[in-house]
Amino acid sequence: MTIEQAMELIHGVEWRGSRPGLSRVRELLHRLGDPQDGLQFVHIAGTNGKGSTAAMLASILRAAGYTTGLFTSPYLERFAERMQVNGAPVPDAEFAAVCQTLQPCIAAMDDPPTEFELVTAAAMLWFRRRGCDVVVLEVGLGGRLDPTNIITPAVSVITEVGMDHMQLLGDTIEQIALEKAGIMKPGVPVVLGRQEKAARGVLLAAAKGKELPILSLTAENVREERTRITFDVAFGGERLKALTVSLCGRHQADNACAALGALLALKKKGFKIPTSAVRAGLADVHWPGRLEYFGRVLLDGAHNDPGVRALCGYLDRWMPKENTVLISAMMRDKETEKMCQRLAARVRCVVCTQPNNPRAMPAGELAKEFEAQGIRAYAFAHVKDALEEARRLSGPEGNIVCAGSLYLIGEMRTVLREERDKR
């Protein structure tokens, strides 16, 4: 099987859509020999911060010498980003070989799996073939009925819970938190990241109801620079001072503490993780598209209200409104009015565009939402044209921020990378 045939299999129209339930992915994995049973996992759910937490944790485990798998979603530019071992995306030939193994198993199923179920099963098989010591596994959506929830991890992590995907997870913070709590398993310790009071109450009650150990770490003395943060933390029986995280934004201290909580749980299970690996892993971590500077363009995948709040905090501290131009695109099913309101208060003007996604709001429609907030907005159908207009409006010394959708960030990264490669 070629990589083109493999991608045709994964993206086949017969798998489209989301159908709740774990029976299909369980059957598919069983037909593959249950590769997940030979792996150790850290399972991470949450509305915001789970990707950054996963990236930090994987970076530290690699620094400690473990063969580390990382499964995240969605991807920004290339599908292979979704599954990595020791920081390297799955090679085309290896992914094609995995899909060739999947093909007869899929054909034998009466109830065909969804696309994400196929991707999850492919990742499990590849991680097993690569002999991973540990896999950092990010939930795709929710938790309780997510296809990743067929595993029993060494530790479960739940990062910040917020209002997103309400049409699927519930329209209150308590309902959404309960769905995230669905990844908790009997006897498996739970790490809770920073939470709003209502969400934390639900998560604590769920963990205590199953008599699960609960870990929560708190960052102290957080110091923010433009492109990194440092903080102190009590880590088991020692106090780690001036830990440096090579990611932008004060909120990354909370995500780092969630990762460190997972490490404490792993250490209790026999993992050897020296302080030197913690420092090296945090200092070397890279998580594309999340407060990422690409030249003078700041890319951030904020696509819901909690994410936009974190972005706005960073803009307030580092980018004067009068010198900042925003490029934005949003999906129709998001809280667009609230996000537009927050962002409009932090920038001089907005250039709206739309990525290649059927859920994307047309650029002209989004521009009207921004203008309703009293700010000048322009509309361009293509991402590249929007970038050119933002550069014209900002001038050579101004700031450009790109936010509102991970799909937008993926397309913008491609444009910027192609420009850089031509130089």
LINKATA-V194506 format. One line per field, one symbol per residue. psi: psi as a letter, one per 20 degrees, with the letter a starting at -180 (. if undefined). A space follows every 50 residues. Layout:
psi: ???
This chain:
psi: prhghghhggjqhiiqrpoqqjhghggghhhijmhhijqqqppprrgqih ggggggghgghghijqopqporqrqggphihhpqplipqpqghhhhhghh hhghgghiphoqrrghhggggggggghghilphqpoopqgpdfgjqhiji rorhqqpoappaoqlhihiqjqhggghhghiiipqpjpqpppapqqgggh gggghgghhjlqppppqpqqlppprhjrqqrqqoncjropqlppplqqph iihghhhgghghgghhhijiponqhhhgggghhiqpnqjolppncjpopp jpjrghghggghggghhiopgijppppqqqqhjrmhgggggghhiirhrp oqaprmpiippqghghhhhghijkqpqqpphqgghggghhhghhriirqp porhphhggghhggghghgghi.
